[in-house]
């Protein structure tokens, strides 16, 4: 019989990512065992955050045979974001993609000609990576 506590610890980075995006509307709906698998139910507001959760699952265990996620995407593909003081597109790219070097994808998607010229309070949409 699989040990729920051990699996919860193993997949804790997945829970951390979901928690990290709680300000955008991610939420846990439950965690339980189904046979030998740990099942996590959650809601995420966009495909962008769904992809970030999946990337984390695959980093923990590329086969994830002992894990099942039941994830509902409650919004669209893009993730709306309001730029905060101290932000730059590399930081935003790191947050949503786990890679700071994808900032040009965000810039192009939002028609930002100079990625160094963004302002606090500016609203953008972070697109999913293709």
N, C-alpha and C positions, 0 to 999 in steps of 0.2 A: 504494500500500500504506500502510495506517495505521501510524503510529509508536507502538509500545507504550509507550515511555518518556513521550512527550508525553501520551498518554491516561491513563497512571498518574498523571502530575502533575495533569492536569485534574481527575481524580476522586479526588485525594488526600483531600479533605474527607470522602468516603464512608468511606475506610479509617480516617480519624481517628475518626469516630463509632463504628465497630466497635471500634477499640482502646479508646476511652473507656469502653465498656461491658464490657470483658474481665472485670472483677471479677464480672460477673453471668453469665458463661458464653458471651459471644460469642467466636467464633473464625473465623479465616481458614482456608479449605480449599484455596485456590488462586487464582491470577490468571494469565490467559493470553489470547492472541489467538485469535479464531475469525473468520476472514475479516477484515472491517474493524472488528470490534467487540472491545472489551476486555471480557473475561468475569471476573467476580469471584464466587467460590464462598465462602459463609460459612454459619455457623449462629448463630442468635440465640435467646435463651431465651423470648421472649414477643412477642405481637403489638404491644405497646407499643414495644419496641425496633425491631421490623420497620418500624413506621410512622415512627419517627425516622430510620431509614436511608433509607427512600423519600423522606421530606421533604428530606433532604440531597441525594439524587440529583437531585430536581426543582429544587433551588436551584442546583446546578451547571449543569444543562442541562435545561430543561423538556421537551425532546423526547427526550433521551438516546438518539439514534439510533446512536451509536457506542459504546454501553455496554449490557451485559446483566448482570443479577445473578441468580445462582442461590442463593436464600436459603432455608434450611430453618429453620422455627420449631420448636424442640424442646420447647416448653412450651405453656402456655395463653395466653389473652388478656391477663390481668393480669401485671404485673411485681411480685413481692414486693420489699419494701424495708424495711430496718431504719434507723430515724431515728438520725442521728449528732449528736453535740454540735455546736451551731452551725447545724443545719438549721432551715429553716422550710418551709412548704408551697410558698411561691413559689419557693424555690431548687430544691426537688424537681420542681416543675412545669417550671421552666426546663431542668433536666437531661433530663427524659424527654420533654417536649413541645416544647422550644425556645421556650417562651412562659411567663413567670412568672405571667401572669394567669389561668391555668387551674387554679389551686390549689383553687378551690371544687369542681371535679370530683373531685379527690382526697379532699377533706374529706367531701363527700356520700357518696362510694363507701364510705368507711370509717366512716361514722357519727360523724364528728368535728364536734361542735356549734360549738366555738370553734377556728378554724384557728390561733389564736395559742397554743393550749394543747396542744402535742405535747411528747413527752419522748424524750430519747436512749434508745435500746434498744427503743422501741415499734415493733412490726411493723405495716406497712400494706401494702396492695396498690394499685399505681398502675394504673388502668383505661385501656384504649385510648379515645381520643376518638371520639365518634360522628361 
